[in-house]
């Protein structure tokens, strides 16, 4: 004789707990997929040998990183110097759109 008070609800059964674990794993996988670039950053692209601005900036950035590793400057100063180095390379070697075309 089965008593109705002895029946186990669906949420207390092992299959329900298995489903809950499956949903938790799916959500963790979805979060990992959305933040895949944060978890596994893509490799930095190599400097384009034909781009003089990129070569100029790469050289200056290497010098700045050397100063950081030596303790001459801190990370905040390095970020400022890299911004200035990029502007300097753009100004010296081009990379802008150039002057506007003459009126016709």
HELIX and SHEET records of a PDB file:
HELIX    1   1 UNK A    4  UNK A    6  5                                   3    
HELIX    2   2 UNK A   10  UNK A   12  5                                   3    
HELIX    3   3 UNK A   14  UNK A   34  1                                  21    
HELIX    4   4 UNK A   36  UNK A   39  1                                   4    
HELIX    5   5 UNK A   52  UNK A   70  1                                  19    
HELIX    6   6 UNK A   75  UNK A   93  1                                  19    
END                                                                             
